[in-house]
Amino acid sequence: MRCPSCGSESCHIIEESETRQKGYGVCSGICGYLILGPIGFLCGLCGMGEGKTTRRAFWICQSCGRKFRV
């Protein structure tokens, strides 16, 4: 793989991952309140903390440090 910036062939592939956390679910809390009363308002906490992880692969040039995708 050649770097599009400097033309060097000393490039390596890396993988980055990002996790996004979910917060309090207002809709779940309101539905829980309507069905179970004040205690049901805490039902919005049921989905809290679950996240989605995204992974991306990039090339990094060892000469100039540019990060690029193919």
Secondary structure, 3 states (H helix, E strand, C coil): CCCCCCCCCCEEEEEEEEEEECCCCHHHHHHHHHHHHHHHHHHHHCCCCCEEEEEEEEEEECCCCCEECC
